[in-house]
């Protein structure tokens, strides 16, 4: 399991600031480049970069469209139920 740079910094008990500690450890080769390190959420930063390509934007828009249609169907269903109940 890989740890984030922040977790390694906290466990090192260093007197340096995090920014200085990170720079020193990257220069010494102890840590990967910050672009390749895992963030606090445990996700790789490269995964976030993939969200900017046109295919992922299309997928996001597709999911939004599906959600919008679902909400529309729910509203329509509730209006039908209210219409039927008001007729009784």
GUFIKE-229318 format. One record per atom (N, C-alpha, C): atom name; residue number from 1; x, y, z. Coordinates in Angstrom, 3 decimals, padded with zeros to 6 digits. Layout:
BEGIN
+------+-------+----------+----------+----------+
: papa : filum :       xx :       yy :       zz :
+------+-------+----------+----------+----------+
:   CA :   NUM :        X :        Y :        Z :
...
+------+-------+----------+----------+----------+
//
This chain:
BEGIN
+------+-------+----------+----------+----------+
: papa : filum :       xx :       yy :       zz :
+------+-------+----------+----------+----------+
:    N :     1 :  000.844 : -001.180 :  000.000 :
:   CA :     1 :  000.000 :  000.000 :  000.000 :
:    C :     1 :  000.884 :  001.236 :  000.000 :
:    N :     2 :  000.554 :  002.167 : -000.871 :
:   CA :     2 :  001.316 :  003.405 : -000.942 :
:    C :     2 :  000.669 :  004.444 : -000.030 :
:    N :     3 :  001.509 :  005.240 :  000.585 :
:   CA :     3 :  001.033 :  006.290 :  001.479 :
:    C :     3 :  001.160 :  007.637 :  000.791 :
:    N :     4 :  000.326 :  008.564 :  001.177 :
:   CA :     4 :  000.432 :  009.909 :  000.616 :
:    C :     4 :  001.659 :  010.593 :  001.199 :
:    N :     5 :  002.106 :  011.635 :  000.533 :
:   CA :     5 :  003.264 :  012.385 :  001.011 :
:    C :     5 :  002.960 :  012.997 :  002.375 :
:    N :     6 :  001.733 :  013.415 :  002.587 :
:   CA :     6 :  001.343 :  014.006 :  003.860 :
:    C :     6 :  001.450 :  012.985 :  004.992 :
:    N :     7 :  001.018 :  011.752 :  004.746 :
:   CA :     7 :  001.116 :  010.704 :  005.754 :
:    C :     7 :  002.585 :  010.401 :  006.076 :
:    N :     8 :  003.425 :  010.354 :  005.044 :
:   CA :     8 :  004.848 :  010.101 :  005.275 :
:    C :     8 :  005.496 :  011.245 :  006.042 :
:    N :     9 :  005.076 :  012.480 :  005.742 :
:   CA :     9 :  005.610 :  013.651 :  006.435 :
:    C :     9 :  005.254 :  013.601 :  007.919 :
:    N :    10 :  004.014 :  013.278 :  008.222 :
:   CA :    10 :  003.582 :  013.214 :  009.623 :
:    C :    10 :  004.306 :  012.123 :  010.388 :
:    N :    11 :  004.575 :  011.008 :  009.726 :
:   CA :    11 :  005.266 :  009.917 :  010.405 :
:    C :    11 :  006.769 :  010.169 :  010.536 :
:    N :    12 :  007.318 :  011.137 :  009.786 :
:   CA :    12 :  008.756 :  011.397 :  009.827 :
:    C :    12 :  009.164 :  012.282 :  011.007 :
:    N :    13 :  008.221 :  012.994 :  011.612 :
:   CA :    13 :  008.509 :  013.911 :  012.731 :
:    C :    13 :  009.603 :  014.909 :  012.360 :
:    N :    14 :  009.573 :  015.417 :  011.160 :
:   CA :    14 :  010.574 :  016.358 :  010.676 :
:    C :    14 :  010.297 :  017.767 :  011.207 :
:    N :    15 :  011.366 :  018.552 :  011.374 :
:   CA :    15 :  011.227 :  019.948 :  011.800 :
:    C :    15 :  011.009 :  020.885 :  010.614 :
:    N :    16 :  011.173 :  020.373 :  009.404 :
:   CA :    16 :  010.962 :  021.175 :  008.201 :
:    C :    16 :  009.470 :  021.359 :  007.944 :
:    N :    17 :  009.136 :  022.427 :  007.211 :
:   CA :    17 :  007.747 :  022.572 :  006.778 :
:    C :    17 :  007.463 :  021.482 :  005.749 :
:    N :    18 :  006.188 :  021.205 :  005.534 :
:   CA :    18 :  005.826 :  020.147 :  004.596 :
:    C :    18 :  006.384 :  020.426 :  003.206 :
:    N :    19 :  006.270 :  021.682 :  002.774 :
:   CA :    19 :  006.733 :  022.047 :  001.430 :
:    C :    19 :  008.240 :  021.793 :  001.298 :
:    N :    20 :  009.005 :  022.194 :  002.312 :
:   CA :    20 :  010.455 :  021.979 :  002.278 :
:    C :    20 :  010.774 :  020.490 :  002.342 :
:    N :    21 :  010.087 :  019.767 :  003.226 :
:   CA :    21 :  010.313 :  018.329 :  003.384 :
:    C :    21 :  010.024 :  017.591 :  002.074 :
:    N :    22 :  008.929 :  017.971 :  001.425 :
:   CA :    22 :  008.548 :  017.333 :  000.175 :
:    C :    22 :  009.598 :  017.576 : -000.903 :
:    N :    23 :  010.051 :  018.821 : -001.001 :
:   CA :    23 :  011.052 :  019.163 : -002.013 :
:    C :    23 :  012.349 :  018.389 : -001.786 :
:    N :    24 :  012.814 :  018.325 : -000.538 :
:   CA :    24 :  014.052 :  017.613 : -000.209 :
:    C :    24 :  013.926 :  016.130 : -000.536 :
:    N :    25 :  012.799 :  015.515 : -000.162 :
:   CA :    25 :  012.617 :  014.078 : -000.402 :
:    C :    25 :  012.436 :  013.754 : -001.875 :
:    N :    26 :  011.855 :  014.658 : -002.639 :
:   CA :    26 :  011.746 :  014.431 : -004.073 :
:    C :    26 :  013.102 :  014.561 : -004.747 :
:    N :    27 :  013.904 :  015.525 : -004.296 :
:   CA :    27 :  015.242 :  015.694 : -004.870 :
:    C :    27 :  016.142 :  014.509 : -004.541 :
:    N :    28 :  015.972 :  013.932 : -003.346 :
:   CA :    28 :  016.787 :  012.778 : -002.946 :
:    C :    28 :  016.299 :  011.482 : -003.586 :
:    N :    29 :  015.136 :  011.524 : -004.224 :
:   CA :    29 :  014.607 :  010.322 : -004.854 :
:    C :    29 :  013.816 :  009.446 : -003.903 :
:    N :    30 :  013.554 :  009.928 : -002.693 :
:   CA :    30 :  012.788 :  009.137 : -001.733 :
:    C :    30 :  011.300 :  009.113 : -002.072 :
:    N :    31 :  010.832 :  010.136 : -002.746 :
:   CA :    31 :  009.427 :  010.238 : -003.123 :
:    C :    31 :  009.313 :  010.431 : -004.621 :
:    N :    32 :  008.177 :  010.007 : -005.151 :
:   CA :    32 :  007.914 :  010.247 : -006.567 :
:    C :    32 :  007.584 :  011.713 : -006.744 :
:    N :    33 :  007.550 :  012.117 : -007.978 :
:   CA :    33 :  007.143 :  013.469 : -008.301 :
:    C :    33 :  005.726 :  013.690 : -007.766 :
:    N :    34 :  005.425 :  014.883 : -007.310 :
:   CA :    34 :  004.133 :  015.138 : -006.678 :
:    C :    34 :  002.964 :  014.888 : -007.625 :
:    N :    35 :  003.182 :  014.936 : -008.927 :
:   CA :    35 :  002.114 :  014.633 : -009.880 :
:    C :    35 :  001.753 :  013.156 : -009.837 :
:    N :    36 :  002.686 :  012.315 : -009.433 :
:   CA :    36 :  002.444 :  010.884 : -009.422 :
:    C :    36 :  002.106 :  010.360 : -008.027 :
:    N :    37 :  002.202 :  011.199 : -007.008 :
:   CA :    37 :  001.888 :  010.764 : -005.646 :
:    C :    37 :  000.385 :  010.643 : -005.475 :
:    N :    38 : -000.032 :  009.817 : -004.540 :
:   CA :    38 : -001.435 :  009.701 : -004.223 :
:    C :    38 : -001.840 :  010.880 : -003.348 :
:    N :    39 : -003.035 :  011.389 : -003.563 :
:   CA :    39 : -003.510 :  012.495 : -002.739 :
:    C :    39 : -004.188 :  011.943 : -001.492 :
:    N :    40 : -004.767 :  012.807 : -000.671 :
:   CA :    40 : -005.355 :  012.402 :  000.601 :
:    C :    40 : -006.556 :  011.474 :  000.413 :
:    N :    41 : -007.213 :  011.535 : -000.724 :
:   CA :    41 : -008.360 :  010.669 : -000.983 :
:    C :    41 : -007.929 :  009.274 : -001.416 :
:    N :    42 : -006.655 :  009.101 : -001.692 :
:   CA :    42 : -006.150 :  007.820 : -002.140 :
:    C :    42 : -006.286 :  007.618 : -003.635 :
:    N :    43 : -006.672 :  008.666 : -004.343 :
:   CA :    43 : -006.804 :  008.567 : -005.788 :
:    C :    43 : -005.526 :  009.064 : -006.433 :
:    N :    44 : -005.233 :  008.512 : -007.559 :
:   CA :    44 : -004.065 :  008.937 : -008.302 :
:    C :    44 : -004.420 :  010.201 : -009.071 :
:    N :    45 : -003.538 :  011.182 : -009.077 :
:   CA :    45 : -003.811 :  012.443 : -009.763 :
:    C :    45 : -004.023 :  012.251 : -011.257 :
:    N :    46 : -003.452 :  011.198 : -011.843 :
:   CA :    46 : -003.628 :  010.967 : -013.271 :
:    C :    46 : -005.077 :  010.635 : -013.594 :
:    N :    47 : -005.804 :  010.060 : -012.626 :
:   CA :    47 : -007.223 :  009.767 : -012.844 :
:    C :    47 : -008.008 :  011.061 : -013.005 :
:    N :    48 : -007.638 :  012.089 : -012.281 :
:   CA :    48 : -008.332 :  013.361 : -012.371 :
:    C :    48 : -008.069 :  014.033 : -013.715 :
:    N :    49 : -006.882 :  013.848 : -014.261 :
:   CA :    49 : -006.551 :  014.444 : -015.548 :
:    C :    49 : -007.382 :  013.824 : -016.660 :
:    N :    50 : -007.749 :  012.559 : -016.532 :
:   CA :    50 : -008.535 :  011.893 : -017.561 :
:    C :    50 : -009.934 :  012.477 : -017.663 :
:    N :    51 : -010.405 :  013.137 : -016.634 :
:   CA :    51 : -011.742 :  013.700 : -016.652 :
:    C :    51 : -011.840 :  014.889 : -017.610 :
:    N :    52 : -010.739 :  015.431 : -018.017 :
:   CA :    52 : -010.759 :  016.594 : -018.894 :
:    C :    52 : -010.796 :  016.240 : -020.374 :
:    N :    53 : -010.673 :  014.968 : -020.717 :
:   CA :    53 : -010.693 :  014.629 : -022.132 :
:    C :    53 : -012.135 :  014.590 : -022.639 :
:    N :    54 : -012.337 :  014.750 : -023.932 :
:   CA :    54 : -013.694 :  014.830 : -024.495 :
:    C :    54 : -014.553 :  013.599 : -024.226 :
:    N :    55 : -013.954 :  012.414 : -024.189 :
:   CA :    55 : -014.740 :  011.206 : -023.948 :
:    C :    55 : -015.348 :  011.215 : -022.556 :
:    N :    56 : -014.585 :  011.643 : -021.552 :
:   CA :    56 : -015.126 :  011.651 : -020.196 :
:    C :    56 : -016.169 :  012.744 : -020.032 :
:    N :    57 : -016.014 :  013.855 : -020.767 :
:   CA :    57 : -017.029 :  014.910 : -020.712 :
:    C :    57 : -018.320 :  014.385 : -021.324 :
:    N :    58 : -018.216 :  013.613 : -022.416 :
:   CA :    58 : -019.402 :  013.016 : -023.017 :
:    C :    58 : -020.075 :  012.072 : -022.035 :
:    N :    59 : -019.287 :  011.256 : -021.321 :
:   CA :    59 : -019.854 :  010.336 : -020.341 :
:    C :    59 : -020.548 :  011.106 : -019.229 :
:    N :    60 : -019.938 :  012.209 : -018.794 :
:   CA :    60 : -020.535 :  013.008 : -017.738 :
:    C :    60 : -021.852 :  013.601 : -018.229 :
:    N :    61 : -021.873 :  014.104 : -019.450 :
:   CA :    61 : -023.104 :  014.662 : -020.002 :
:    C :    61 : -024.158 :  013.582 : -020.189 :
:    N :    62 : -023.732 :  012.391 : -020.579 :
:   CA :    62 : -024.650 :  011.267 : -020.747 :
:    C :    62 : -025.284 :  010.912 : -019.407 :
:    N :    63 : -024.467 :  010.858 : -018.351 :
:   CA :    63 : -024.994 :  010.558 : -017.020 :
:    C :    63 : -025.943 :  011.647 : -016.547 :
:    N :    64 : -025.624 :  012.900 : -016.827 :
:   CA :    64 : -026.508 :  013.993 : -016.447 :
:    C :    64 : -027.835 :  013.890 : -017.184 :
:    N :    65 : -027.792 :  013.528 : -018.456 :
:   CA :    65 : -029.011 :  013.382 : -019.237 :
:    C :    65 : -029.877 :  012.256 : -018.684 :
:    N :    66 : -029.260 :  011.147 : -018.353 :
:   CA :    66 : -030.000 :  010.023 : -017.779 :
:    C :    66 : -030.631 :  010.438 : -016.449 :
:    N :    67 : -029.886 :  011.157 : -015.635 :
:   CA :    67 : -030.432 :  011.633 : -014.361 :
:    C :    67 : -031.577 :  012.610 : -014.562 :
:    N :    68 : -031.448 :  013.500 : -015.522 :
:   CA :    68 : -032.503 :  014.472 : -015.807 :
:    C :    68 : -033.771 :  013.772 : -016.278 :
:    N :    69 : -033.626 :  012.780 : -017.143 :
:   CA :    69 : -034.785 :  012.019 : -017.601 :
:    C :    69 : -035.438 :  011.285 : -016.432 :
:    N :    70 : -034.620 :  010.722 : -015.544 :
:   CA :    70 : -035.155 :  010.026 : -014.368 :
:    C :    70 : -035.941 :  010.956 : -013.461 :
:    N :    71 : -035.405 :  012.134 : -013.217 :
:   CA :    71 : -036.105 :  013.112 : -012.385 :
:    C :    71 : -037.397 :  013.541 : -013.067 :
:    N :    72 : -037.350 :  013.743 : -014.380 :
:   CA :    72 : -038.554 :  014.106 : -015.128 :
:    C :    72 : -039.629 :  013.048 : -015.011 :
:    N :    73 : -039.238 :  011.771 : -015.112 :
:   CA :    73 : -040.207 :  010.683 : -014.970 :
:    C :    73 : -040.794 :  010.641 : -013.564 :
:    N :    74 : -039.979 :  010.896 : -012.562 :
:   CA :    74 : -040.492 :  010.937 : -011.188 :
:    C :    74 : -041.513 :  012.050 : -011.009 :
:    N :    75 : -041.200 :  013.231 : -011.520 :
:   CA :    75 : -042.131 :  014.361 : -011.412 :
:    C :    75 : -043.418 :  014.052 : -012.157 :
:    N :    76 : -043.296 :  013.486 : -013.348 :
:   CA :    76 : -044.473 :  013.124 : -014.126 :
:    C :    76 : -045.314 :  012.088 : -013.371 :
:    N :    77 : -044.657 :  011.096 : -012.791 :
:   CA :    77 : -045.364 :  010.067 : -012.024 :
:    C :    77 : -046.098 :  010.646 : -010.831 :
:    N :    78 : -045.457 :  011.562 : -010.104 :
:   CA :    78 : -046.118 :  012.194 : -008.963 :
:    C :    78 : -047.296 :  013.046 : -009.401 :
:    N :    79 : -047.181 :  013.699 : -010.569 :
:   CA :    79 : -048.305 :  014.510 : -011.038 :
:    C :    79 : -049.480 :  013.615 : -011.420 :
:    N :    80 : -049.234 :  012.445 : -012.009 :
:   CA :    80 : -050.297 :  011.495 : -012.346 :
:    C :    80 : -050.960 :  010.983 : -011.072 :
:    N :    81 : -050.142 :  010.653 : -010.065 :
:   CA :    81 : -050.696 :  010.149 : -008.803 :
:    C :    81 : -051.560 :  011.231 : -008.148 :
:    N :    82 : -051.116 :  012.461 : -008.158 :
:   CA :    82 : -051.893 :  013.539 : -007.564 :
:    C :    82 : -053.183 :  013.791 : -008.345 :
:    N :    83 : -053.123 :  013.667 : -009.661 :
:   CA :    83 : -054.311 :  013.876 : -010.485 :
:    C :    83 : -055.344 :  012.795 : -010.198 :
:    N :    84 : -054.903 :  011.533 : -010.083 :
:   CA :    84 : -055.802 :  010.407 : -009.799 :
:    C :    84 : -056.396 :  010.542 : -008.412 :
:    N :    85 : -055.579 :  010.920 : -007.440 :
:   CA :    85 : -056.080 :  011.032 : -006.069 :
:    C :    85 : -057.029 :  012.221 : -005.913 :
:    N :    86 : -056.853 :  013.262 : -006.701 :
:   CA :    86 : -057.748 :  014.415 : -006.605 :
:    C :    86 : -059.086 :  014.157 : -007.282 :
:    N :    87 : -059.147 :  013.194 : -008.220 :
:   CA :    87 : -060.385 :  012.842 : -008.888 :
:    C :    87 : -061.294 :  012.011 : -007.996 :
:    N :    88 : -060.748 :  011.337 : -007.009 :
:   CA :    88 : -061.557 :  010.470 : -006.136 :
:    C :    88 : -062.324 :  011.232 : -005.137 :
+------+-------+----------+----------+----------+
//
